[in-house]
Amino acid sequence: MADAVIDVVEMEELPLIVDLYDQIFRPSRDLAGFRRRYLGRYNILQMVARVKDRPVGFFLGFELKPTTFFAWFYGVLPDFRRQGVASQLMDAAHDWARQHEYETIRVECHNAHRPLLHLSIALGYDIVGIRYDHERGDNLIIFEKSLGD
């Protein structure tokens, strides 16, 4: 298991997160797109996972509604997958959301992203629905997890 250090980072680190995103996902996105998505959002959370000071993963989220926190994007560089980094990121996000008095955390995932589907189930998320993603022309599976003890 990787000994990742998970840090909550400020908005100045968004270019680093966008760079990580573009190394992990396709199609790539630009910085302006992330900033637009943040407009009007409350309690934005950005975290970076580092292994030996190298950024290897990230988490982005924000309040969906007063009791629900939304895990918008997270990912880990291919060379660092299957080492527990994604689980560490999600555990840190769960802890942060609990500290900020959220009751539920939500994740949405495309069916093709099997590792995220498996991880969500392993972390105790329940499938609560699906929705159509117009941007990608595909359905998203909606997962939620209660943050209560």
Stockholm file with secondary structure:
# STOCKHOLM 1.0

chainA/1-149         MADAVIDVVEMEELPLIVDLYDQIFRPSRDLAGFRRRYLGRYNILQMVARVKDRPVGFFLGFELKPTTFFAWFYGVLPDFRRQGVASQLMDAAHDWARQHEYETIRVECHNAHRPLLHLSIALGYDIVGIRYDHERGDNLIIFEKSLGD
#=GR chainA/1-149 SS CCCCEEEECCGGGHHHHHHHHHHHSSSCCCHHHHHHHHTTCSSCEEEEEEETTEEEEEEEEEEEETTEEEEEEEEECGGGTTTTHHHHHHHHHHHHHHHTTCSEEEEEEETTCHHHHHHHHHTTCEEEEEEEETTTTEEEEEEEEECCC
#=GC SS_cons         CCCCEEEECCGGGHHHHHHHHHHHSSSCCCHHHHHHHHTTCSSCEEEEEEETTEEEEEEEEEEEETTEEEEEEEEECGGGTTTTHHHHHHHHHHHHHHHTTCSEEEEEEETTCHHHHHHHHHTTCEEEEEEEETTTTEEEEEEEEECCC
//
